[in-house]
Amino acid sequence: MKRRRERAEEMRVLRLWDWDEVTKALPYFHSVIGSLREHWLELRNAECRLERRPDVVASSRRQEMIDETSRQDERRRAEEKFEDALGELNALDVYLLDPIGGFVLIPFRNKDELAWYVFDHFAKDGVIGWRYHQDPIDQCRPLDDAMIGPATPS
């Protein structure tokens, strides 16, 4: 009985977007995804600096420890910024697919099935296509009038 209750608490309703909402939110998506991308790159850069440890001479041991602490703090700050921006996106039920490429998935309903608009941060129009939930992750169907027309009643 307890297992069922735990699973029910984990479930949440996914917000489904309609085309008008997506088009109104495009500038916001560009901004947040641009920030996400920058924070991701900062995080990876900080991690690379942490992995590169110079040869330590006895006399510079103290300075190396100070530098190491500084690099760890830098990594922690970068990770916090990334997590904050990701949380902002996820709060809207928009999901990051590729932080470097700037791809996110925006849920909507198509013919009573879960589908996703594919947003590309670097594309002129932002949304480059769509896919059904069960499609392979790299599939991107072209937008057509059925996808961008009037919203499907929820």
Residue frames relative to the residue before (quaternion, step in Angstrom):
aa qw qx qy qz dx dy dz
M 1.0000 0.0000 0.0000 0.0000 0.00 0.00 0.00
K 0.6517 0.5271 -0.3171 0.4438 3.54 0.95 -0.85
R 0.6137 0.5642 -0.3511 0.4263 3.60 1.00 -0.77
R 0.6449 0.5233 -0.3264 0.4514 3.56 0.94 -0.82
R 0.6490 0.5204 -0.3083 0.4615 3.55 0.94 -0.88
E 0.6432 0.5203 -0.3215 0.4606 3.61 0.96 -0.82
R 0.6628 0.4968 -0.3092 0.4671 3.58 0.92 -0.84
A 0.6396 0.5303 -0.3309 0.4475 3.59 0.96 -0.81
E 0.6483 0.5135 -0.3216 0.4611 3.58 1.03 -0.72
E 0.6560 0.5169 -0.3120 0.4529 3.60 1.09 -0.62
M 0.6065 0.5689 -0.3590 0.4238 3.59 1.13 -0.54
R 0.0485 0.7710 -0.6350 0.0102 3.52 -1.17 0.63
V 0.5127 -0.6428 0.4794 0.3068 3.51 -1.18 0.58
L 0.3472 -0.7400 0.5473 0.1796 3.53 -0.88 1.02
R 0.3761 -0.7076 0.5497 0.2361 3.59 -0.84 0.96
L 0.1853 -0.7759 0.5955 0.0951 3.56 -0.80 1.03
W 0.3260 -0.7623 0.5384 0.1508 3.53 -0.86 1.03
D 0.2322 -0.7101 0.6268 0.2211 3.56 -1.23 0.39
W 0.7164 -0.4891 0.2820 0.4099 3.56 -1.23 0.44
D 0.6404 0.5313 -0.3362 0.4412 3.61 0.95 -0.81
E 0.6447 0.5125 -0.3177 0.4700 3.59 0.98 -0.81
V 0.6430 0.5257 -0.3223 0.4541 3.57 0.96 -0.86
T 0.6872 0.4832 -0.3017 0.4508 3.60 0.80 -0.95
K 0.6445 0.5088 -0.3271 0.4678 3.60 1.04 -0.69
A 0.7186 0.4545 -0.2434 0.4667 3.59 1.07 -0.72
L 0.4084 0.7519 -0.4558 0.2452 3.63 1.21 -0.18
P 0.6645 0.4812 -0.3420 0.4581 3.67 0.80 -0.78
Y 0.6338 0.5245 -0.3232 0.4676 3.57 1.03 -0.77
F 0.6389 0.5205 -0.3228 0.4655 3.58 0.94 -0.88
H 0.6327 0.5312 -0.3358 0.4524 3.59 0.92 -0.88
S 0.6775 0.5056 -0.2921 0.4473 3.55 0.89 -0.94
V 0.7079 0.4570 -0.2735 0.4638 3.59 0.75 -1.03
I 0.6786 0.4838 -0.3022 0.4627 3.59 0.90 -0.85
G 0.5985 0.5395 -0.3562 0.4731 3.58 1.09 -0.61
S 0.6549 0.4954 -0.3018 0.4843 3.57 0.99 -0.84
L 0.6262 0.5422 -0.3303 0.4525 3.58 0.96 -0.87
R 0.6620 0.5157 -0.2982 0.4549 3.54 0.91 -0.95
E 0.6587 0.5026 -0.3043 0.4700 3.59 0.93 -0.91
H 0.6767 0.4899 -0.2964 0.4629 3.58 0.89 -0.92
W 0.6135 0.5402 -0.3439 0.4621 3.59 1.07 -0.72
L 0.6711 0.4906 -0.2941 0.4716 3.57 0.92 -0.91
E 0.6214 0.5270 -0.3361 0.4724 3.60 1.05 -0.76
L 0.6505 0.5256 -0.3047 0.4558 3.56 0.97 -0.91
R 0.6757 0.4824 -0.2981 0.4709 3.60 0.86 -0.93
N 0.6295 0.5329 -0.3244 0.4631 3.57 1.04 -0.81
A 0.6609 0.4967 -0.3027 0.4742 3.60 0.94 -0.89
E 0.6470 0.5123 -0.3224 0.4637 3.60 1.01 -0.76
C 0.6345 0.5193 -0.3313 0.4669 3.59 1.01 -0.73
R 0.6495 0.5042 -0.3202 0.4705 3.59 0.98 -0.79
L 0.6339 0.5230 -0.3325 0.4627 3.59 1.07 -0.65
E 0.6699 0.5088 -0.2974 0.4516 3.57 1.02 -0.81
R 0.6713 0.4569 -0.2942 0.5040 3.58 1.11 -0.64
R 0.0194 0.7987 -0.5987 0.0571 3.54 -0.36 1.22
P 0.3604 -0.7493 0.5111 0.2179 3.57 -0.60 1.11
D 0.5958 -0.5239 0.4540 0.4056 3.53 -1.28 0.39
V 0.2385 -0.8001 0.5404 0.1047 3.54 -0.74 1.07
V 0.2280 -0.7295 0.6316 0.1300 3.52 -0.92 0.99
A 0.6608 -0.5424 0.3386 0.3931 3.58 -1.06 0.70
S 0.6893 0.5005 -0.2947 0.4330 3.61 0.90 -0.88
S 0.7378 0.3958 -0.2368 0.4929 3.61 1.11 -0.50
R 0.3157 0.7852 -0.4824 0.2260 3.58 1.27 0.23
R 0.6580 0.5086 -0.3133 0.4585 3.59 0.91 -0.89
Q 0.6668 0.4940 -0.3022 0.4691 3.59 0.89 -0.91
E 0.6261 0.5351 -0.3361 0.4568 3.59 1.02 -0.76
M 0.6452 0.5124 -0.3201 0.4677 3.59 0.99 -0.80
I 0.6362 0.5140 -0.3196 0.4784 3.59 1.02 -0.79
D 0.6618 0.5051 -0.2976 0.4672 3.57 0.94 -0.92
E 0.6325 0.5355 -0.3211 0.4583 3.59 1.00 -0.83
T 0.6529 0.5056 -0.3036 0.4752 3.57 0.94 -0.89
S 0.6394 0.5278 -0.3119 0.4640 3.55 1.01 -0.82
R 0.6663 0.4903 -0.2986 0.4759 3.60 0.95 -0.87
Q 0.6370 0.5127 -0.3316 0.4706 3.61 1.03 -0.70
D 0.6397 0.5134 -0.3215 0.4731 3.60 1.01 -0.78
E 0.6347 0.5324 -0.3169 0.4619 3.55 1.02 -0.86
R 0.6542 0.5071 -0.3015 0.4732 3.58 0.97 -0.86
R 0.6514 0.5205 -0.3082 0.4580 3.58 0.95 -0.89
R 0.6578 0.5000 -0.3080 0.4717 3.61 0.93 -0.87
A 0.6517 0.5092 -0.3136 0.4665 3.59 0.94 -0.86
E 0.6565 0.5068 -0.3105 0.4645 3.57 0.98 -0.84
E 0.6398 0.5242 -0.3241 0.4593 3.60 0.99 -0.79
K 0.6463 0.5093 -0.3193 0.4701 3.60 0.96 -0.85
F 0.6512 0.5106 -0.3133 0.4659 3.56 0.95 -0.89
E 0.6781 0.4956 -0.2900 0.4588 3.60 0.85 -0.97
D 0.6273 0.5307 -0.3373 0.4593 3.61 1.03 -0.71
A 0.6812 0.4739 -0.2879 0.4780 3.57 0.88 -0.94
L 0.6401 0.5144 -0.3233 0.4703 3.59 1.01 -0.78
G 0.6398 0.5260 -0.3186 0.4609 3.59 0.99 -0.80
E 0.6205 0.5433 -0.3314 0.4583 3.57 1.07 -0.76
L 0.6698 0.4868 -0.2829 0.4841 3.55 0.99 -0.86
N 0.6830 0.4937 -0.2843 0.4571 3.59 0.88 -0.96
A 0.5840 0.5785 -0.3728 0.4306 3.61 1.11 -0.58
L 0.6821 0.4485 -0.2678 0.5117 3.57 1.23 -0.50
D 0.4237 -0.6999 0.4445 0.3647 3.58 1.36 -0.03
V 0.4556 0.5866 -0.4965 0.4493 3.52 0.98 1.00
Y 0.1700 -0.8466 0.5040 0.0199 3.56 -0.72 1.10
L 0.4553 -0.6981 0.5017 0.2315 3.50 -0.95 1.04
L 0.1919 -0.7798 0.5893 0.0883 3.54 -0.88 1.00
D 0.7963 -0.0466 0.0824 0.5975 3.58 0.92 -0.93
P 0.3080 -0.7928 0.4909 0.1886 3.62 -0.33 1.16
I 0.6615 0.4960 -0.3190 0.4633 3.62 1.01 -0.67
G 0.7204 0.4308 -0.2385 0.4884 3.58 0.91 -0.93
G 0.4027 -0.7367 0.4602 0.2887 3.58 1.21 -0.36
F 0.4279 0.7015 -0.4651 0.3293 3.60 1.07 0.70
V 0.0298 0.7691 -0.6382 0.0156 3.55 -1.02 0.88
L 0.3304 -0.7187 0.5796 0.1959 3.53 -1.32 0.42
I 0.1398 -0.7815 0.6072 0.0304 3.55 -0.90 1.04
P 0.3368 -0.7927 0.4688 0.1958 3.62 -0.47 1.13
F 0.0967 0.7561 -0.6455 0.0479 3.52 -1.21 0.70
R 0.4491 -0.6751 0.5114 0.2846 3.55 -1.28 0.15
N 0.0053 0.7780 -0.6275 0.0311 3.54 -0.94 0.97
K 0.8312 -0.1007 0.0187 0.5465 3.57 -0.57 1.18
D 0.6774 -0.5277 0.2662 0.4380 3.57 0.87 1.04
E 0.6132 0.4902 -0.3776 0.4910 3.58 1.14 0.58
L 0.5260 -0.6081 0.4918 0.3342 3.53 -1.19 0.61
A 0.0367 0.7739 -0.6290 0.0644 3.54 -0.93 1.01
W 0.2764 -0.7649 0.5668 0.1311 3.54 -1.28 0.36
Y 0.3319 -0.6645 0.6261 0.2373 3.55 -1.04 0.83
V 0.2635 -0.7437 0.5936 0.1586 3.57 -1.04 0.80
F 0.1342 -0.7991 0.5856 0.0229 3.53 -0.58 1.25
D 0.1131 -0.7770 0.6184 0.0320 3.56 -0.93 0.99
H 0.4451 -0.7274 0.4649 0.2378 3.55 -0.52 1.21
F 0.7455 0.4193 -0.2178 0.4701 3.59 1.04 -0.73
A 0.5435 0.6068 -0.4096 0.4105 3.60 1.25 -0.07
K 0.6093 -0.5911 0.3931 0.3533 3.54 -1.05 0.79
D 0.7823 0.3358 -0.1691 0.4966 3.58 0.82 -0.98
G 0.5279 -0.6467 0.4037 0.3744 3.60 1.24 -0.10
V 0.7928 0.1972 -0.1029 0.5675 3.58 0.36 -1.22
I 0.1642 -0.8315 0.5280 0.0526 3.56 -0.60 1.15
G 0.7958 -0.1370 0.1018 0.5810 3.60 1.22 -0.21
W 0.3258 -0.7230 0.5679 0.2204 3.51 -1.27 -0.43
R 0.1063 -0.7743 0.6191 0.0769 3.54 -1.32 0.20
Y 0.4683 -0.6090 0.5434 0.3384 3.54 -1.25 0.44
H 0.6533 -0.5332 0.3686 0.3912 3.55 -1.20 0.53
Q 0.7326 0.4307 -0.2445 0.4669 3.59 0.93 -0.84
D 0.4623 0.6674 -0.4582 0.3618 3.62 1.23 -0.03
P 0.5999 -0.5156 0.4392 0.4258 3.60 -1.21 0.36
I 0.6225 -0.6065 0.3511 0.3483 3.56 -0.99 0.86
D 0.7139 0.4463 -0.2669 0.4690 3.61 1.06 -0.62
Q 0.5064 0.6450 -0.4357 0.3711 3.61 1.24 0.00
C 0.0118 0.7771 -0.6278 0.0424 3.54 -1.01 0.89
R 0.2004 -0.7930 0.5685 0.0883 3.56 -0.37 1.26
P 0.5292 -0.6343 0.4424 0.3491 3.61 -1.05 0.61
L 0.5161 -0.6094 0.5001 0.3349 3.53 -1.19 0.60
D 0.0068 -0.7757 0.6308 0.0204 3.55 -1.10 0.69
D 0.7441 -0.4130 0.2664 0.4526 3.58 -1.26 0.10
A 0.6169 0.5515 -0.3550 0.4350 3.59 1.05 -0.65
M 0.6846 0.4878 -0.2851 0.4606 3.59 1.06 -0.71
I 0.7951 0.3106 -0.1422 0.5012 3.56 0.97 -0.83
G 0.4731 0.6699 -0.4444 0.3605 3.58 1.23 0.19
P 0.8004 -0.2291 0.1858 0.5219 3.56 -1.17 -0.55
A 0.5878 -0.5997 0.4184 0.3461 3.56 -1.10 0.73
T 0.4403 -0.6587 0.5475 0.2694 3.51 -1.14 0.77
P 0.4842 -0.6689 0.4593 0.3274 3.63 -0.76 0.90
S 0.3854 -0.7384 0.5082 0.2190 3.58 -0.94 0.89
